[in-house]
Amino acid sequence: MVNIRKLKAKLVEKDISIIELANIIGIDKSTVYRKLNKSGENFTVKDVEKVKCPKCNVEVIDGNFCEHCGAKLKQVCDCWVLKKKYNCGFDECKGYKLLIESIKGKEFS
């Protein structure tokens, strides 16, 4: 079951309307409303993990980068190298570069 409060907070954070959510996950808006009113019992994680890429406009799984075009989906990523939220300032993942530089002793805040 999906935590509806978290889902609604995420929608507000990403400025996504119910209609846009319905389009993103490919279901009718009335179905979204119905699922929201049943405390999320019928939402699956797969339903709510998708976002629309701002660059290529393709529906993709929510993450740091678009799996279709590689565009950055979030300004602050969940950095796998630093194991924390981090804004590297790049448009693509520099993970391995960050990893090598961190091994060489450079620090990142």
C-alpha positions in Angstrom: 0.0 0.0 0.0 1.2 3.5 -0.8 1.5 6.2 1.8 -1.1 8.7 0.5 0.3 11.6 2.6 3.8 11.1 1.1 2.3 10.8 -2.4 0.3 14.0 -2.0 3.4 15.8 -0.6 5.5 14.6 -3.6 2.8 15.9 -6.0 2.9 19.3 -4.3 6.8 19.3 -4.3 6.9 18.5 -8.0 3.9 20.7 -8.8 2.0 17.9 -10.4 -1.8 18.0 -10.6 -4.1 15.0 -10.3 -4.8 15.3 -14.1 -1.0 15.3 -14.8 -0.5 12.4 -12.5 -3.2 10.5 -14.3 -1.5 11.2 -17.7 1.9 10.2 -16.3 0.8 6.9 -15.0 -1.6 6.2 -17.8 -4.9 6.0 -16.0 -8.1 8.0 -16.0 -8.2 11.0 -13.6 -11.3 9.6 -11.9 -9.4 6.4 -11.2 -6.7 8.5 -9.5 -9.2 10.3 -7.4 -10.9 7.1 -6.4 -7.5 5.5 -5.5 -6.6 8.6 -3.4 -9.9 8.4 -1.5 -9.4 4.8 -0.6 -6.2 5.6 1.4 -4.0 4.3 -1.4 -5.1 0.7 -1.0 -5.2 0.2 -4.8 -2.1 2.2 -5.8 0.9 0.1 -6.5 4.5 1.3 -6.2 4.8 0.9 -9.9 1.8 3.3 -10.4 3.5 6.2 -8.5 7.2 5.7 -9.4 6.9 7.3 -12.9 7.5 10.9 -13.8 7.6 12.7 -17.1 11.1 13.8 -18.2 11.2 17.6 -18.8 13.7 17.2 -21.7 12.3 14.4 -23.8 8.7 14.3 -22.4 8.9 10.5 -22.0 7.3 8.8 -19.0 10.2 7.2 -17.0 10.8 5.7 -13.6 11.5 8.4 -11.0 15.2 8.6 -10.3 18.1 11.0 -10.6 18.3 10.8 -14.4 16.0 10.0 -17.3 16.5 6.4 -18.5 15.6 7.4 -22.0 17.6 10.5 -22.8 19.9 10.8 -19.7 18.6 14.2 -18.7 18.9 15.1 -15.0 15.5 14.8 -13.3 16.4 16.2 -10.0 18.6 19.2 -9.1 19.8 17.4 -5.9 20.4 13.7 -6.5 20.7 10.8 -4.2 24.4 10.4 -4.9 25.5 6.8 -4.9 29.1 7.8 -4.5 28.8 10.2 -1.5 25.8 8.3 0.0 23.9 11.5 0.5 21.8 14.1 -1.3 24.2 16.2 -3.4 24.0 18.8 -6.1 27.0 18.2 -8.3 26.0 21.0 -10.7 26.3 18.7 -13.8 23.6 17.7 -16.2 24.7 14.1 -16.2 26.1 11.8 -13.6 29.8 12.2 -12.8 29.6 9.4 -10.3 32.8 7.6 -11.3 34.7 10.9 -11.6 33.5 11.8 -8.1 34.5 8.3 -6.9 38.0 8.6 -8.3 38.5 12.1 -6.9 37.2 11.0 -3.5 39.7 8.1 -3.5 42.5 10.6 -4.3 41.5 12.6 -1.2 39.5 15.4 -2.5 36.5 16.2 -0.3 33.0 17.1 -1.4 30.5 18.9 0.8 
